[in-house]
């Protein structure tokens, strides 16, 4: 498998989670092209607003809610619509799934001297 094929396969890999309200969310990590398109959708002002952009990245990572496909957003309004559908529970579940707490092994802690 070539490096390009590995990148394409990794981009197509999805993860499923269930949020606290029982919504089934299918996720995939955004590629560089996905992020570029999200910046374009956000526009020049919102693309520099880190809190908004962080929420938009989480929302844009959702490819299906309860097995209903969610198309990638191309406008600010579409990003907001996905955030509204996810709600607090959905956003929290996406954030946890995409950036879980790192677990440190006891051997690594001992090696660090802590």
Helices and strands as residue ranges (DSSP letters): H 3-12, E 15-18, E 24-27, H 32-46, H 50-60, E 62-65, E 68-69, H 76-98, H 106-112
